[in-house]
Amino acid sequence: MKEIFLGFKAYDVHELLCHAIAEAAGMYVSAGIRTKLIDTTFLPEDAIPINTFHVACGAALGDFLSGLNRRVLYVACDRPMFWLYGRAGVDRIEQLSTGRVATFPAIAPPAKFLQKLFEDEGIAPDLLPSRDDIARLQLLVSGSVDAALLSSLFTPAEVVQRGCNQLAFIGENLRLPSSGLAVSGEFLSRQASLVTSMVDICQQAMKIIFDDDQTLLRRVLASDFKMPPAELDQTAKIIRYCYNPLGQSSANLLQSAVDNVAKALNVETRPARDLFDFSFLKKLNESGRD
């Protein structure tokens, strides 16, 4: 069997749902692939194994703009799954103009998403970078901050049940290829057949996500991501809204995403065609199926 690494930034449905479904359905075994997960959050580029597939495509876009040789081959989600919540008593974004907001570390793409949201609203709250969703949620429910940006580790219903208010969904207005499958250009040139197999696995997993029979999806959400049984139906609806059954996005959306991230990073933009390569996708019809 061929061994690969699957690099992630956060273990949640936003980044690793396709992987979890592929594992549960035996897709890797059928393809002769052994997969090991690796958290690339704090790893320097030279410490990441060359045979690594990255699922955090927002991070891959940032790497690309910084000059690294990256290729995004598959777009799983193009509505970033991040929500801004307020503590009890804060139910409008305008109330945060003089508040404190727990956010992601400044280098992480979600932190840039939040900054853009506040810029669009014309406010500039104090931002408190925090290590993970668990810390951010606890800061929020304890009243230590006025708001917090959370990923899909917790469902919106779970957070609301803790006495918090949903203020904004980042993916509602920001369209950006935020998760999927990316590799280094060097690895792509060496292992095209392996890349083909991995893209095919992603497409198979995506069919299950959008299939009418939700048995496997429900099982994976409950077992791998510890979603409460009462929230499985609503979580499946959110996933279907955010995920892209075609595995790619329009050229206009892709270039706009590159331009917007370049502006946020204060670097020169680049052609989206130099980053995105969807030639490994199988032909899909309008429903996202063969």
C-alpha positions as CSV (number, residue, x, y, z in Angstrom):
1,M,0.0,0.0,0.0
2,K,1.1,3.6,-0.7
3,E,1.4,5.8,2.4
4,I,0.4,9.4,2.5
5,F,-0.1,12.1,5.1
6,L,-3.2,14.2,5.4
7,G,-2.3,17.6,6.8
8,F,-5.0,19.5,8.7
9,K,-5.3,22.7,10.8
10,A,-8.4,21.8,12.8
11,Y,-10.1,18.4,13.4
12,D,-13.6,19.3,12.4
13,V,-16.2,18.7,9.7
14,H,-15.1,21.8,7.8
15,E,-11.7,20.2,7.0
16,L,-12.0,16.4,7.6
17,L,-15.5,15.2,6.8
18,C,-14.5,13.7,3.4
19,H,-11.6,11.9,5.1
20,A,-13.7,10.5,7.9
21,I,-16.3,9.2,5.4
22,A,-13.6,7.7,3.2
23,E,-12.2,5.9,6.3
24,A,-15.6,4.6,7.4
25,A,-16.5,3.4,3.9
26,G,-13.1,1.7,3.3
27,M,-12.3,3.8,0.3
28,Y,-8.6,4.2,1.2
29,V,-8.2,0.4,1.6
30,S,-9.9,-0.2,-1.8
31,A,-7.5,2.3,-3.4
32,G,-4.4,0.7,-1.8
33,I,-3.7,3.8,0.3
34,R,-2.6,4.1,3.9
35,T,-3.4,7.5,5.4
36,K,-1.8,9.1,8.4
37,L,-3.1,12.4,9.8
38,I,-0.7,15.2,10.6
39,D,-1.4,18.6,12.3
40,T,0.6,21.1,10.2
41,T,-0.4,24.1,12.2
42,F,3.0,24.6,13.8
43,L,5.2,22.8,11.4
44,P,7.7,24.7,9.2
45,E,7.6,24.0,5.5
46,D,10.7,21.8,5.6
47,A,9.3,19.6,8.3
48,I,6.2,18.6,6.3
49,P,6.6,15.3,4.5
50,I,6.6,15.7,0.7
51,N,3.8,13.1,0.4
52,T,1.4,15.3,2.3
53,F,-2.1,16.2,1.0
54,H,-3.4,19.4,2.7
55,V,-7.1,19.8,3.4
56,A,-6.9,23.4,4.6
57,C,-7.2,25.1,1.2
58,G,-7.5,28.6,2.7
59,A,-4.0,28.1,4.2
60,A,-2.8,26.7,0.9
61,L,-4.0,29.9,-0.8
62,G,-2.0,31.9,1.7
63,D,1.1,29.7,1.1
64,F,0.7,30.2,-2.6
65,L,0.6,34.0,-2.2
66,S,3.7,33.8,-0.1
67,G,5.5,32.2,-3.0
68,L,5.2,28.5,-2.1
69,N,4.5,26.0,-4.9
70,R,1.0,24.8,-4.2
71,R,-1.8,23.3,-6.2
72,V,-5.4,23.0,-5.1
73,L,-7.0,20.0,-6.8
74,Y,-10.3,19.7,-5.1
75,V,-12.7,22.1,-3.4
76,A,-14.9,20.5,-0.7
77,C,-16.2,23.6,0.9
78,D,-16.4,27.1,-0.5
79,R,-18.5,28.7,2.2
80,P,-16.0,28.9,5.2
81,M,-17.6,27.3,8.2
82,F,-17.0,29.9,10.9
83,W,-19.5,31.7,13.1
84,L,-19.3,34.8,15.2
85,Y,-21.2,34.5,18.5
86,G,-21.9,37.1,21.2
87,R,-22.3,36.6,24.9
88,A,-25.6,37.0,26.6
89,G,-26.8,40.5,26.1
90,V,-24.9,41.0,22.8
91,D,-27.1,40.2,19.8
92,R,-25.9,42.7,17.2
93,I,-22.4,43.1,15.7
94,E,-22.6,46.9,16.2
95,Q,-22.5,46.3,20.0
96,L,-18.9,45.0,19.6
97,S,-17.5,48.4,18.5
98,T,-15.9,48.8,22.0
99,G,-15.8,45.1,22.9
100,R,-13.3,42.2,23.1
101,V,-13.5,39.4,20.6
102,A,-11.8,36.0,20.9
103,T,-10.4,35.0,17.5
104,F,-8.0,32.8,15.8
105,P,-4.2,33.4,15.8
106,A,-3.5,36.4,13.5
107,I,-1.7,34.1,11.0
108,A,-4.7,31.9,10.5
109,P,-7.1,32.6,7.6
110,P,-10.2,32.8,9.8
111,A,-8.7,35.7,11.6
112,K,-8.5,37.5,8.3
113,F,-12.1,36.6,7.5
114,L,-13.2,38.2,10.8
115,Q,-11.1,41.3,10.3
116,K,-12.8,41.8,6.9
117,L,-16.2,41.3,8.5
118,F,-15.5,44.0,11.0
119,E,-14.0,46.3,8.3
120,D,-17.2,45.9,6.3
121,E,-19.2,46.8,9.5
122,G,-17.0,49.8,10.1
123,I,-16.0,48.7,13.6
124,A,-12.7,47.8,15.2
125,P,-13.1,45.7,18.4
126,D,-10.1,44.6,20.5
127,L,-9.1,41.1,19.1
128,L,-7.9,38.5,21.5
129,P,-6.1,35.6,19.7
130,S,-6.9,32.3,21.3
131,R,-5.5,28.8,20.7
132,D,-8.6,26.8,19.8
133,D,-12.4,26.6,19.7
134,I,-12.6,25.1,23.2
135,A,-10.7,28.1,24.7
136,R,-12.7,30.6,22.6
137,L,-16.0,29.1,23.7
138,Q,-15.1,29.1,27.4
139,L,-13.9,32.7,27.2
140,L,-17.3,33.5,25.6
141,V,-19.6,31.7,28.0
142,S,-17.7,32.9,31.0
143,G,-18.2,36.5,29.9
144,S,-14.5,37.1,29.6
145,V,-15.0,38.3,26.1
146,D,-18.0,39.9,24.3
147,A,-17.8,37.7,21.3
148,A,-15.9,34.8,19.8
149,L,-15.3,33.3,16.3
150,L,-15.8,29.6,16.3
151,S,-15.4,26.9,13.7
152,S,-17.6,23.8,13.1
153,L,-16.2,21.9,16.1
154,F,-19.4,23.0,17.8
155,T,-22.8,23.2,16.0
156,P,-24.6,26.6,16.1
157,A,-27.3,25.0,18.2
158,E,-24.8,23.8,20.8
159,V,-23.4,27.3,21.2
160,V,-26.8,28.9,21.4
161,Q,-27.8,26.4,24.1
162,R,-24.9,27.7,26.1
163,G,-26.6,31.1,26.3
164,C,-24.8,32.7,23.4
165,N,-26.2,34.6,20.3
166,Q,-25.2,33.9,16.7
167,L,-24.2,37.3,15.2
168,A,-22.9,36.3,11.8
169,F,-22.0,33.3,9.6
170,I,-18.8,34.0,7.7
171,G,-19.7,31.7,4.8
172,E,-22.9,33.6,4.1
173,N,-21.2,36.4,2.2
174,L,-17.6,35.3,1.9
175,R,-17.2,32.7,-0.9
176,L,-13.7,31.2,-0.8
177,P,-12.3,27.6,-1.4
178,S,-11.5,26.9,2.3
179,S,-11.2,23.2,2.4
180,G,-10.6,20.3,0.0
181,L,-7.3,18.9,-1.3
182,A,-4.0,20.6,-2.0
183,V,-0.5,19.4,-2.6
184,S,2.9,20.8,-3.4
185,G,3.7,21.3,-7.0
186,E,6.7,19.0,-6.6
187,F,4.6,16.2,-5.2
188,L,2.0,16.6,-8.0
189,S,4.7,16.2,-10.7
190,R,6.0,13.0,-9.1
191,Q,2.8,11.3,-8.1
192,A,0.1,12.1,-10.5
193,S,-1.5,8.7,-10.3
194,L,-1.7,8.9,-6.5
195,V,-3.2,12.4,-6.8
196,T,-5.8,11.0,-9.2
197,S,-6.8,8.3,-6.6
198,M,-7.1,10.8,-3.8
199,V,-9.3,13.2,-5.8
200,D,-11.5,10.2,-6.8
201,I,-11.8,9.3,-3.1
202,C,-12.9,12.9,-2.3
203,Q,-15.5,12.7,-5.1
204,Q,-16.9,9.4,-3.8
205,A,-17.1,10.8,-0.2
206,M,-18.9,13.9,-1.5
207,K,-21.5,11.7,-3.2
208,I,-22.3,10.2,0.2
209,I,-22.6,13.7,1.8
210,F,-25.2,14.6,-0.7
211,D,-26.9,11.2,-1.0
212,D,-30.5,10.9,0.1
213,D,-29.6,8.1,2.5
214,Q,-27.8,9.8,5.4
215,T,-26.9,6.6,7.3
216,L,-23.1,6.8,6.9
217,L,-23.0,10.6,7.2
218,R,-25.0,10.5,10.4
219,R,-22.7,7.7,11.8
220,V,-19.5,9.6,11.0
221,L,-20.9,12.9,12.4
222,A,-21.8,11.2,15.7
223,S,-18.7,8.9,16.0
224,D,-15.8,11.0,14.6
225,F,-17.0,14.5,15.4
226,K,-19.1,13.8,18.5
227,M,-22.1,15.7,17.2
228,P,-25.2,15.4,19.5
229,P,-27.8,13.0,18.1
230,A,-30.4,15.8,18.3
231,E,-28.3,18.0,16.0
232,L,-27.5,15.5,13.3
233,D,-30.3,16.6,10.9
234,Q,-29.5,20.3,11.2
235,T,-25.8,19.7,11.0
236,A,-26.3,17.7,7.7
237,K,-28.3,20.7,6.3
238,I,-25.5,23.1,7.2
239,I,-22.9,20.9,5.6
240,R,-24.9,20.5,2.4
241,Y,-25.2,24.3,2.3
242,C,-21.5,24.9,2.7
243,Y,-20.0,22.0,0.8
244,N,-19.7,22.0,-3.0
245,P,-20.9,18.8,-4.7
246,L,-19.0,19.6,-7.9
247,G,-15.6,19.7,-6.1
248,Q,-14.7,23.0,-7.8
249,S,-15.7,26.6,-7.9
250,S,-16.3,29.1,-10.8
251,A,-13.3,30.9,-12.3
252,N,-14.6,34.3,-11.1
253,L,-15.1,33.1,-7.6
254,L,-11.5,31.6,-7.5
255,Q,-9.8,34.8,-8.8
256,S,-11.9,36.9,-6.5
257,A,-10.8,34.7,-3.5
258,V,-7.1,35.0,-4.5
259,D,-7.5,38.8,-4.9
260,N,-9.3,39.2,-1.5
261,V,-6.7,37.2,0.4
262,A,-3.9,39.0,-1.3
263,K,-5.4,42.3,-0.2
264,A,-5.8,41.0,3.4
265,L,-2.2,39.8,3.5
266,N,-1.0,43.0,1.8
267,V,0.8,41.1,-0.9
268,E,0.6,41.2,-4.7
269,T,-2.1,39.0,-6.2
270,R,-1.5,36.1,-8.6
271,P,-3.5,34.4,-11.3
272,A,-5.9,31.8,-9.8
273,R,-5.1,29.4,-12.6
274,D,-1.6,29.0,-11.2
275,L,-3.1,27.6,-8.0
276,F,-6.2,25.7,-8.9
277,D,-6.0,22.5,-11.1
278,F,-9.3,20.6,-11.5
279,S,-8.1,18.4,-14.3
280,F,-8.1,15.3,-12.0
281,L,-11.9,15.6,-11.4
282,K,-14.1,13.0,-13.1
283,K,-16.9,14.4,-15.2
284,L,-20.0,15.1,-13.0
285,N,-23.5,15.9,-14.0
286,E,-25.6,18.7,-12.4
287,S,-26.4,16.7,-9.3
288,G,-22.8,16.1,-8.5
289,R,-23.0,12.4,-9.5
290,D,-21.3,10.4,-12.4
